[in-house]
Amino acid sequence: MKAKSQFISGIVLCIGLIISAACNADNLVWSELSTEQRSMLADHQDEWDGYSVKRQKRLASGADRWLTMTDAQRSQVLKSFERWGGLSQEQQSRVHKNFKKFQTLSKAEKAKLRQLRERFKAMPDQQRSAVRKLWKQMERADKQRLKVSMLAMTDDERERFVSSLKSLPMEERYERIQQLINESPEK
């Protein structure tokens, strides 16, 4: 009976080792990282084996991307990290939430939002500031109704509406936007 028990224990131990080896097969071994990766990730060396495979791969991939970037790209990334670090927890949470929401959009919706972002970035600083100020003054429900109204327009209608706003002083732009919000079917 004792031999049978030891045999079963041995099999259980072997199965455990096999499962453990299979689970760790994807782990990135520190010594197998490139010299450049190890240099960049040196602060993580002591904890490396305790990281999940997903985190190890993400860090190694990030190091690879960094190594292939130009100085201008690296500078841009550093600025982004600084901006991120300057955000409050609430703002960071909102960014995460919006990112997740963006990921659920169709390709067409994503393309439309990217196009709008590029148009916004192309505006002169003064105009961007005015748009931001106007947006901050609006109530959340009004923002939603404006989005619905703008999305309900055809591309031509939206272009004509935006063009008509450009010729108006800021106060009249705000009034025209309020008028569109009040005409919204969502109200």
C-alpha positions in Angstrom: 0.0 0.0 0.0 2.9 2.3 0.9 4.5 1.8 -2.5 1.2 2.5 -4.3 0.8 5.7 -2.3 4.4 6.8 -3.2 3.8 5.9 -6.8 0.7 8.1 -6.9 2.5 10.9 -5.1 5.3 10.7 -7.7 2.8 10.9 -10.6 1.1 13.9 -9.0 4.5 15.6 -8.5 5.4 14.9 -12.1 2.1 16.2 -13.4 2.6 19.3 -11.3 6.1 19.9 -12.6 4.9 19.4 -16.2 2.0 21.9 -15.7 4.4 24.3 -14.0 6.9 24.0 -16.8 4.1 24.6 -19.4 2.8 27.6 -17.5 6.3 29.1 -17.4 7.3 28.2 -20.9 6.1 31.6 -22.2 8.0 33.5 -19.5 10.7 35.7 -20.8 14.0 34.8 -19.1 16.0 37.8 -18.1 19.2 36.5 -19.5 17.5 35.8 -22.9 16.6 39.5 -23.3 18.9 41.5 -25.6 21.7 43.5 -24.0 19.8 46.7 -25.0 16.6 45.4 -23.5 18.3 44.5 -20.2 20.0 47.9 -20.1 16.7 49.7 -20.6 14.8 47.5 -18.1 17.5 47.2 -15.5 15.2 48.7 -12.8 13.0 45.7 -13.3 15.6 43.0 -13.0 15.1 42.0 -9.4 11.3 41.7 -9.8 11.4 40.3 -13.4 10.7 36.6 -12.5 7.7 37.7 -10.4 6.0 39.6 -13.3 3.2 38.0 -15.3 4.1 36.8 -18.8 1.9 39.5 -20.2 3.8 42.3 -18.3 7.2 40.8 -19.2 6.2 40.8 -22.9 4.7 44.3 -22.7 7.9 45.7 -21.1 10.2 43.9 -23.6 8.1 45.1 -26.5 8.1 48.6 -25.1 11.9 48.5 -24.9 12.1 47.3 -28.5 9.8 50.1 -29.7 11.9 52.7 -27.7 15.1 51.4 -29.3 13.7 51.9 -32.8 12.4 55.4 -32.2 13.9 58.6 -33.5 14.9 61.3 -31.0 11.8 63.3 -32.0 9.6 60.3 -31.3 11.3 59.7 -28.0 10.8 63.3 -27.1 7.1 63.1 -27.9 6.7 59.9 -25.8 8.4 61.6 -22.8 6.1 64.6 -23.1 3.1 62.2 -23.2 4.4 60.5 -20.0 4.8 64.0 -18.3 1.2 65.0 -19.3 -0.1 61.6 -18.0 1.7 62.1 -14.7 0.2 65.5 -14.4 -3.4 64.2 -14.6 -5.4 63.5 -11.5 -6.6 59.9 -10.7 -10.1 61.0 -11.9 -8.7 62.3 -15.2 -6.6 59.2 -15.8 -9.7 57.1 -15.0 -11.7 59.1 -17.5 -9.0 58.6 -20.2 -9.0 54.8 -19.6 -12.8 54.8 -19.8 -12.8 56.8 -23.1 -10.1 54.6 -24.5 -12.1 51.5 -23.8 -15.2 53.1 -25.3 -13.1 54.0 -28.4 -12.0 50.4 -28.8 -15.6 49.3 -29.2 -16.3 51.7 -32.1 -16.5 50.5 -35.7 -13.6 51.3 -38.0 -15.7 54.0 -39.7 -16.5 55.7 -36.4 -12.9 55.6 -35.3 -11.8 57.1 -38.6 -14.3 59.9 -38.3 -13.1 60.7 -34.8 -9.5 60.6 -35.9 -10.4 63.0 -38.7 -12.1 65.4 -36.3 -9.1 65.2 -34.0 -6.8 66.1 -36.9 -9.0 69.0 -37.9 -9.0 70.2 -34.3 -5.2 70.0 -34.2 -4.9 71.9 -37.4 -6.9 74.9 -36.0 -5.0 78.0 -34.9 -4.3 78.1 -31.2 -6.8 80.9 -30.6 -9.5 78.9 -32.3 -8.7 75.7 -30.4 -8.8 77.7 -27.1 -12.2 79.1 -28.0 -13.6 75.7 -28.9 -12.3 74.3 -25.6 -13.8 77.2 -23.6 -17.1 76.7 -25.3 -17.1 72.9 -24.7 -16.2 73.4 -21.0 -19.2 75.8 -20.6 -21.7 73.3 -22.0 -23.7 71.0 -19.8 -23.2 67.3 -20.2 -26.7 66.7 -21.7 -26.1 69.6 -24.2 -22.8 68.0 -25.2 -24.6 64.7 -25.8 -27.4 66.4 -27.8 -24.8 68.3 -29.9 -23.0 65.0 -30.7 -26.2 63.3 -31.7 -27.2 66.3 -33.9 -23.8 66.4 -35.6 -23.7 62.7 -36.2 -27.2 62.8 -37.7 -26.0 65.3 -40.3 -24.6 64.2 -43.6 -21.0 65.2 -44.3 -22.1 68.1 -46.5 -24.6 69.4 -43.9 -21.9 69.1 -41.2 -19.4 70.9 -43.3 -21.8 73.7 -44.1 -22.7 74.1 -40.4 -19.1 74.2 -39.4 -18.3 76.7 -42.2 -21.2 78.9 -41.1 -19.8 79.0 -37.6 -16.4 80.1 -38.7 -17.8 83.4 -40.0 -19.5 84.3 -36.8 -18.1 85.9 -33.7 -17.7 83.6 -30.7 -20.9 84.7 -28.9 -23.0 84.1 -32.0 -21.3 80.7 -32.6 -22.4 79.8 -29.1 -25.9 80.9 -29.8 -26.0 79.0 -33.1 -24.7 75.8 -31.3 -27.4 76.3 -28.6 -30.0 76.6 -31.3 -28.8 73.3 -32.9 -28.9 71.6 -29.4 -32.4 72.9 -28.8 -33.5 71.5 -32.2 -32.1 68.1 -31.3 -34.5 65.2 -31.4 -32.9 63.9 -28.1 -34.2 66.8 -26.1 
